[in-house]
Amino acid sequence: MPTDSLWRHADFMKLWAGQTISALGSVVTRTAIPLVALLVLGAGPLEMALLVVAASLATLLVGLLAGAWVDRLPRRPVLIATDLLRAALLLSIPVAYVADVLRIEQLYVVVFLESCLAAFFSAAYPAYVPTLVGPDRVVAANGNLATSSSLAEIGGPGLGGGLVQLIGGPLAMLVDAVSFLVSALSLGLIRTPEPARPAGADRAPIRSEIAEGLRLVRQHPILVPLTVRSVIAHVAGSFYGVLYTIYLVDELHLSPFLLGVVVSAGGVGSLIGSLFAARVIARYGFGPALIRTAAGASLIGILTPLAGGPIALATLMVFLPQLVGDGLQTIEGVAELSLIQGVVPDRILGRVNATLEVFSHGVAYPLGALLAALLAGWIGVRGGIFVGWAGMAASIILLVRSPLPGVRQVADVPAVER
């Protein structure tokens, strides 16, 4: 079946539809949970920070174990189970609110457990896609699934904010609970069989399996630069996560409406990038496409810390990096994920996915958030944004000095265990 026929692949369309709805629901929750903490429970800066810590701690504690179990079990049942359990967790918030027993401690527990389950989903999902569509259509599948995320980023924040204003934050989270149920149903309807997983007698101890995943990431000529670069980029990117809204509102004096326009531009850019990802990768190859799009996003990204002047000019200078930069970063992400899926053996792919997730979101992102808060108090918010941009730009050097420039297809990767 040709690459462009995925829209006629019945089981892939079930996956795509379910994940599109689930991604939209997750963006609603991402908008609603902080507002529940702030507006309903009266949370202060410490309580808001603890919500971020709860999510990162879950990834750090559970991620590697999740990857090992994902490589032991059929992946589709893992995806279904995590969707159902996350639906139940999120449902507990509106139930507690209606019963007038909702407390901030419950939010911490829900965020922690949901992130634990998300660690299993994040390890299993990229490992499941190649078995569903076949290795020759992985790039197209990842591009189409990136379209789902982009659509959610465009419509989700507005939907989430509107629901919070209309029915309140706790009840708005019913949307995400239902979206997880839809995702579980769509996965349950898939009929494409999975390859058999290793029998219990053939398995190594789980500690050895985790170590095998770590060892491959540490030794692989492609995974090493990608992992180190990801760690640096997530540390630097967290500066934007912590300071970006403050920068646009307090430093550039953008109104809430203009802030929404700028942020939504990132979703539009990602959508455009997802539609062109397969063509760009086919034209330049995995490594060159990854490096060129990362460099292009960095080049236009310098406009953000330099933004200033009249409101119209300042808005344009942060609008363009969102629109163009996020589009390029989406192509970069599709190229990176597709390359990893191509070079890592299926039997260990879950552990590799989990290892990368632990390093980036469990370690790098919370560390960067703390550094951003400390540095912003010393060099100011604009200075912190510039440090974030410089860190992400500098991380591209690792890619340029790796084997990636010569990797146009999977066969070009230096020989390792496949």
C-alpha positions in Angstrom: 0.0 0.0 0.0 1.5 3.4 -0.9 2.5 5.9 1.7 -0.3 8.3 0.9 -3.1 5.8 1.5 -3.1 6.0 5.2 -6.4 7.9 5.1 -7.9 4.7 3.6 -6.3 2.5 6.3 -9.3 1.7 8.4 -7.5 0.8 11.6 -5.1 3.8 11.4 -8.2 6.1 10.9 -9.7 4.6 14.2 -6.4 5.4 15.9 -6.2 8.9 14.4 -9.8 9.8 15.2 -9.5 8.6 18.8 -6.2 10.4 19.4 -7.5 13.7 17.8 -10.4 13.7 20.3 -8.1 12.7 23.1 -5.5 15.4 22.3 -8.3 18.0 22.3 -9.5 16.8 25.7 -6.0 16.9 27.1 -5.5 20.5 26.1 -8.8 21.4 27.8 -7.5 19.7 31.0 -4.1 21.5 30.6 -6.0 24.7 30.6 -8.5 23.8 33.3 -6.4 22.2 36.1 -4.3 25.4 36.8 -7.5 27.4 36.8 -9.2 24.9 39.2 -6.2 25.3 41.5 -6.2 29.0 41.2 -9.8 30.0 41.0 -11.6 27.3 42.9 -9.0 26.3 45.5 -7.2 29.6 45.9 -3.8 28.1 45.2 -0.7 30.4 45.5 2.7 30.2 43.7 3.9 27.3 45.9 0.8 25.2 45.2 1.0 25.9 41.5 4.6 24.9 41.4 3.8 21.6 43.2 1.4 20.7 40.4 4.3 20.9 38.0 6.6 19.0 40.3 3.9 16.2 40.8 3.8 15.6 37.0 7.6 15.6 36.6 8.1 13.4 39.6 5.8 10.8 38.2 7.7 10.7 34.9 11.0 10.4 36.8 9.9 7.6 39.1 7.8 5.5 36.8 9.1 6.2 33.3 11.9 3.6 33.0 9.7 0.9 34.6 6.9 1.7 32.2 9.2 1.3 29.2 10.2 -2.1 30.4 6.7 -3.3 30.9 5.6 -1.9 27.6 8.2 -4.1 25.9 6.9 -7.2 27.8 3.2 -6.7 27.0 1.0 -6.2 23.9 0.9 -2.5 23.5 -2.7 -1.9 22.4 -4.1 -3.3 25.7 -1.7 -1.1 27.6 -3.0 2.0 25.7 -6.6 1.0 26.3 -6.1 0.4 30.0 -4.2 3.7 30.6 -7.0 5.6 28.8 -9.7 4.0 30.9 -7.8 4.6 34.2 -7.1 8.3 33.2 -10.8 8.8 32.5 -11.6 7.5 36.0 -9.0 9.8 37.6 -10.2 12.9 35.8 -13.8 12.1 36.6 -13.0 12.1 40.3 -12.4 15.9 40.1 -15.9 17.0 39.1 -17.4 14.4 41.3 -15.5 15.7 44.3 -16.4 19.3 43.3 -20.1 18.5 43.1 -19.9 16.8 46.5 -18.1 19.9 47.9 -15.0 17.8 49.0 -12.5 18.9 46.4 -9.1 19.8 47.9 -5.7 20.8 46.4 -4.3 17.5 47.7 -6.6 15.6 45.4 -5.3 17.6 42.4 -1.7 16.7 43.4 -2.7 13.0 43.5 -4.7 13.1 40.2 -1.9 14.9 38.4 0.7 12.5 39.8 -1.2 9.3 38.9 -2.3 10.7 35.6 1.3 11.4 34.7 2.3 7.9 35.8 -0.3 6.4 33.4 0.8 8.9 30.7 4.3 7.5 31.1 3.0 4.1 30.1 1.0 5.6 27.2 4.0 7.6 26.0 6.2 4.6 26.0 3.7 2.3 24.3 2.2 4.7 21.7 5.2 5.4 19.5 6.1 1.7 19.7 2.7 0.7 18.6 2.4 2.9 15.5 5.0 1.0 13.4 3.3 -2.3 14.1 0.0 -0.9 13.0 1.0 0.9 9.7 4.3 -0.9 8.8 7.8 0.6 8.8 7.4 2.1 5.3 4.6 4.4 6.3 5.8 5.5 9.7 6.7 9.0 8.5 3.3 9.6 7.0 1.6 8.2 10.1 3.6 10.4 12.4 2.8 13.4 10.3 -0.9 12.7 10.3 -0.8 12.1 14.1 1.1 15.4 14.5 -1.9 17.0 12.7 -4.1 15.8 15.5 -2.0 17.5 18.1 -1.9 20.7 16.0 -5.7 20.8 15.7 -5.9 20.4 19.4 -3.5 23.2 20.1 -5.5 25.5 17.8 -8.9 24.8 19.3 -8.2 23.4 22.7 -7.1 26.5 24.7 -10.1 28.5 23.5 -12.5 25.6 24.2 -10.9 25.0 27.6 -11.1 28.6 28.6 -14.7 28.9 27.3 -15.8 25.8 29.2 -14.1 27.0 32.4 -15.9 30.3 32.1 -19.3 28.7 31.2 -19.5 25.7 33.6 -16.4 26.0 35.8 -13.0 24.3 35.7 -13.9 21.1 37.5 -16.9 20.3 35.3 -14.9 21.3 32.2 -12.6 18.3 32.9 -15.5 16.0 32.1 -14.5 16.7 28.4 -11.1 15.1 28.9 -12.6 12.1 30.8 -15.0 11.5 27.9 -12.2 12.0 25.4 -10.1 9.2 27.0 -13.1 6.9 26.8 -13.4 7.7 23.1 -9.7 7.0 22.6 -10.1 3.6 24.4 -13.1 2.7 22.3 -11.3 3.6 19.0 -8.3 1.5 20.1 -10.6 -1.4 21.0 -12.1 -1.4 17.5 -8.7 -1.9 15.8 -8.4 -5.4 14.3 -4.8 -5.4 13.0 -2.9 -8.0 15.1 0.2 -7.2 17.1 3.4 -9.2 17.0 3.7 -11.6 19.9 5.7 -10.4 22.9 8.4 -12.5 24.5 7.1 -15.4 26.7 7.7 -15.1 30.4 10.4 -17.8 30.3 12.4 -15.9 27.7 12.5 -12.6 29.7 15.4 -11.2 31.5 14.8 -9.7 35.0 13.1 -6.3 34.6 16.1 -4.5 36.1 18.3 -6.0 33.3 15.7 -4.9 30.7 15.7 -1.4 32.0 19.5 -1.4 31.9 19.5 -2.6 28.3 17.3 0.3 27.3 19.6 2.8 29.1 22.7 1.1 27.5 21.3 1.4 24.0 20.5 5.1 24.5 24.0 5.7 25.9 25.9 3.9 23.2 23.8 4.4 20.0 25.5 6.8 17.5 22.2 8.4 16.7 20.4 8.2 20.1 23.3 9.8 22.0 23.3 13.2 20.2 19.5 13.2 20.0 19.2 12.5 23.8 21.8 15.0 24.9 20.4 17.6 22.6 16.9 16.9 23.9 18.0 17.4 27.5 19.6 20.7 26.7 16.7 21.9 24.6 14.2 20.9 27.3 16.2 22.8 30.0 16.3 25.8 27.7 12.7 25.4 26.6 11.4 25.4 30.1 12.6 29.0 30.3 9.8 29.8 27.8 7.3 27.7 29.7 8.0 29.6 32.9 8.6 33.1 31.6 6.9 33.5 28.2 3.5 34.7 29.4 5.1 37.1 31.8 7.3 38.4 29.1 4.5 39.0 26.6 2.2 40.6 29.2 4.6 42.5 31.5 7.5 43.3 29.2 5.8 43.7 25.8 2.5 44.9 27.2 0.4 42.6 25.0 -3.3 42.4 25.8 -4.9 39.0 26.7 -6.4 39.0 23.2 -3.1 39.5 21.5 -1.5 36.9 23.8 -4.2 34.4 22.6 -3.5 35.3 19.0 0.2 34.8 19.4 -0.1 31.5 21.2 -2.7 30.2 18.7 -0.3 31.0 15.9 1.9 28.2 17.2 -0.9 25.7 16.7 -1.5 26.9 13.1 2.2 26.7 12.4 2.3 23.2 13.8 -0.7 22.2 11.6 1.0 23.4 8.5 4.3 21.7 9.5 2.5 18.4 10.0 1.0 18.6 6.5 4.5 19.1 4.9 6.6 16.9 7.2 6.6 13.8 5.0 7.5 15.8 1.9 10.3 17.7 3.6 11.8 14.4 5.0 11.5 12.7 1.6 13.2 15.6 -0.1 16.2 16.0 2.3 16.3 12.8 4.3 15.9 12.3 8.1 19.1 13.9 9.4 19.4 16.9 7.1 15.6 17.6 7.5 15.9 17.5 11.2 19.0 19.8 11.4 17.7 22.3 8.8 14.3 22.7 10.4 15.8 23.0 13.9 18.2 25.7 12.6 15.4 27.5 10.8 13.3 27.6 13.9 16.2 28.9 15.9 17.0 31.5 13.4 13.6 33.1 13.4 13.3 32.4 17.2 15.8 35.2 17.9 13.0 37.7 17.2 11.3 36.7 20.5 14.0 38.0 22.9 14.6 41.0 20.6 10.9 42.0 20.5 10.0 45.5 21.4 8.8 48.9 20.1 5.2 49.7 19.3 2.7 47.0 20.2 2.1 46.1 16.5 5.8 45.5 15.9 6.3 43.6 19.2 3.4 41.4 18.4 4.7 40.6 15.0 8.1 39.8 16.4 6.7 37.1 18.7 4.0 36.0 16.3 6.4 34.9 13.5 8.5 32.6 15.7 5.2 31.0 16.9 3.8 30.6 13.4 7.0 29.7 11.4 9.1 28.3 14.2 6.5 25.9 15.6 5.8 24.7 12.0 9.5 23.9 11.5 9.8 22.3 15.0 6.9 20.0 14.1 8.7 18.7 11.0 11.8 18.3 13.2 9.8 16.3 15.7 8.3 14.0 13.0 11.7 13.4 11.5 13.3 12.6 14.9 10.5 10.2 16.1 10.4 8.4 12.7 14.1 7.9 12.7 14.1 6.6 16.3 11.3 4.2 15.3 13.4 3.0 12.3 16.7 2.4 14.1 15.5 0.9 17.4 14.5 -2.7 17.4 10.8 -3.2 18.2 11.5 -5.4 21.2 13.2 -2.5 23.0 11.4 0.5 21.5 9.2 1.0 24.6 12.2 1.2 26.9 14.0 3.7 24.6 10.9 5.9 24.3 10.6 5.8 28.1 14.2 6.6 28.7 14.1 9.7 26.4 10.9 10.8 28.2 12.5 10.5 31.6 15.6 12.5 30.6 13.6 15.3 28.9 10.4 15.7 31.0 11.4 14.0 34.2 14.8 15.6 34.7 15.5 18.4 32.2 12.2 20.3 32.2 11.8 20.7 36.0 15.5 21.5 36.4 15.2 24.2 33.7 12.1 25.6 35.3 14.0 26.2 38.6 16.9 27.7 36.7 14.5 30.0 34.8 13.0 31.3 38.1 16.4 31.9 39.6 17.9 33.6 36.6 14.9 35.8 35.9 15.4 37.3 39.3 19.0 38.1 38.4 19.0 39.1 34.7 15.3 39.8 34.2 12.5 38.1 32.2 13.9 39.2 28.8 17.3 38.0 29.8 15.8 34.6 30.8 14.0 34.4 27.5 17.3 35.1 25.7 19.1 32.4 27.7 16.3 29.9 26.7 16.7 30.8 23.0 20.5 30.6 23.2 20.4 27.2 24.9 18.1 25.7 22.2 20.2 27.2 19.5 23.5 25.9 20.9 22.0 22.4 21.2 21.8 22.1 17.4 25.6 22.0 17.3 25.4 18.5 18.8 23.3 17.4 15.8 25.7 19.0 13.3 28.7 17.3 14.8 27.0 13.9 14.9 26.5 11.3 12.1 23.0 12.9 11.5 24.0 15.1 8.5 24.8 11.9 6.5 21.7 10.0 7.5 19.1 10.4 4.7 17.5 7.1 5.4 17.5 4.4 8.1 20.0 2.4 6.2 22.6 5.2 6.5 22.8 4.8 10.3 26.1 3.3 11.5 25.7 -0.4 12.1 24.2 -1.2 15.5 21.8 -3.8 16.9 18.5 -3.5 15.1 
